[in-house]
Structure formats: structure tokens, C-alpha cells
Amino acid sequence: MSEGQPTGAPPTGERPRVNVSRWVGRAILLALFVIFALRVWSLRGQGLLHPATPRGSLAPDVAGPLLVGDRFRLSAERGHPVALVFWAPWCGPCRAELPGVERVAQALKASPHTARVIAVDTEGDRDNALEAAAKLGLTLPIMLDDGRASSAYQVTMIPQTVIIDRDGRIAQLLRGGTSEDALMRAIEKVENP
Amino acid sequence: MKLDERIGGVLAAPRRTFARLGAGEARPSDIAWLIVFRLVSGELDRFARAIGTAREWGIGAAAQEMLVIATAVLPDVVAILAAGMLLQLFSRSKHAFDVAAYAWVPYLAVQLAGALLFSALRHSPGPHAQTAMQALGVAWALGVWIVALVELRRLPAEATS
């Protein structure tokens, strides 16, 4: 493409030259607008303004292998509250949060509690999960997610905790690192509504 | 120069455009608006979900989601800052950061062309196509950045400082 087209008015009798730069710039701005319009069009009627995990809705069933033991299936836990803690071994805030989650999980084993805590490893790599569990001293059940659980709960950031009540409905969503006390309070609130 | 000429000139007439941008016609807001618009159009579904999250779980949860969405353009912003620092280092121009930001335009153009092409084909780009688009965009942006460097160094000292 040639350079040096003048931007001023052409001399009398000369054909006006096209300012290629301006047209290329307009094409870029138009392309941005067209892509925006296409996205708006494709998102119409998808209900995206409503989250996949609205409070009180039936929690999507998730299943997967446990790090230690057989398999976990959420629907089999109906009858008592469940806290799903989404995390990954590479995630710093998750590693900071998990020892507190472990203590909550241990405390919940004693009466009168009925709730269970399941750590959902969004990376799904058994070796990495084993290494992290050993370093952090985790004994709570850890489910290895192949991506379906994270997708079902639209987990866009970790750590994230979803608390599900005894009827299998979403009761609470805790985003980001949660303190041991805050997690316990949220679970007790669901245990004793 | 107007906005469309400043942006289009980077692709159509880089030498002449960078000479004028380096002489003080660069507008940092041009690229800032392009980045914001690209973020909004590229991550529209996640913005919509964040609004849904705000309705259901409160502003705090939505704000966290917004921060995650904003990281989508973090590599672009870091690359622009790095390009600006290097241009400043090698050209000593006070407009180096403003000018370097325009070197991102070719990358944007490739991404837009790819997005339009795959929208027309009605399927998502595969990993090879994505890598090819990234490589082409980065190579073109690098080439344009070198042109910017040459033009800034060629400008007389009084025009750039």
C-alpha cells in the first residue's frame, strides 16, 4: 500500500485522492461495531442475565472420582447440606483457604452437624491433587473434576464455595477466599434455617 | 489527524502516520477506548452473566467477576506498556508511550478479521487457527513498532522532547 496521500483539498482540476488511512480506520471501527452487534444478536434470549446458580434453584448434579475412595455424586447426598469448594492446586488463594476448610470439614463430622464439605479440584490432575493434599494436610473428600462440574456451576474464578441445602437447592455462594468462621457460619445457617 | 486516520494510518501508511504521531498528534485515549470496546464486545456474555450475578448474589460477587473479565485484556495492556518502555528507552521521545500504543492496532486488526471470518463461517477457530492469528498479529505489530522506532529516532529532537 502506498504512503503519502495528502489529507488536504486537491488542487483544482485534479481528481480527489482517496485517503486510504481514513477508510482503513473506519473499517476497523465498523468491524468492532459489527462484532459487538453479532455478539448481542447471538446472546439474545439465552437468559444470560440470570445466573446459572440462582439462589433456591435445584443444584446441578455433579459426579466424579474421589482422590481417595470411589466416586462422589451430589444427588446421592440429598438429605443433608453439602458445601462444594472449587479449587485447584496451582491457585494461591485456594491453598491459603483450604487448611481452614479442612478444619471445618473435621468439625462437621461431630454431632449435631449433618453437612459435608467436598473439595472439587477443577484441574482434575490426580498427581497434583495428591501432592497439594499431602502438603496442606487435607483429609476431606476431594473430587477430581473433568470440567463438567465447573461448567455446570459457571465457576469463572476460584476459590468459590457453593452451599447446597438438604433439599438439593443452592443456598449460598461464597466467592473468593473464605475464612473458617465465615464458612462455618454459612453452613450452620443452612443446617438450621 | 482524526481518530479514523490515526488508527487506519498505522496499517495503511505507517511511516507517515508514526512521524506525525511522534510529533505530538498521538492521542492515548484512542487506544484506551479501543481496548475497552474490544473487551466489552469480546466478553459480552461474561458481562451479561456478571449483571445476573449482581442481581442474585450482590455487587461484591459481580465486582469480583468483573475483575476476572478485565484480565482478558491484561496481556494486551502489558504488551503495550512494555512496547512503550522500550520505545522510550531507544528513542528518548516524550511521546513514546502514546506512539507505542498504536503499534497494537495491527494485532487488533488481525483479531477482528479472524473474528469476522469465523463468524461468517459459523464455527469457532481451532487451536491452530488461534495460534496462527496470534502469531500474525504479533508479527505485524512488531513490524509496525520497529517502523515507529525508526520514525521517532528520525524526528528532530525539538519535535519529540
Interface residues (C-beta under 8 A of the other chain):
Chain A: M1 S2 E3 G4 Q5 T7 N19 V20 S21 R22 W23 V24 G25 R26 A27 I28 L29 A31 L32 V34 I35 F36 L38 R39 V40 L43 Q46 L48 L49 H50 P51 A52 T53 P54 R55 Q154 T156 M157 L173 R175 G176
Chain B: M1 K2 L3 D4 E5 R6 I7 G8 G9 L11 A12 A13 P14 R15 R16 T17 L34 F37 R38 V40 S41 G42 L44 D45 R46 A48 R49 I51 G52 T53 R55 E56 W57 G60 A61 Q64 E65 V68 V105 L108 A109 L112 A113 A115 L116 S119
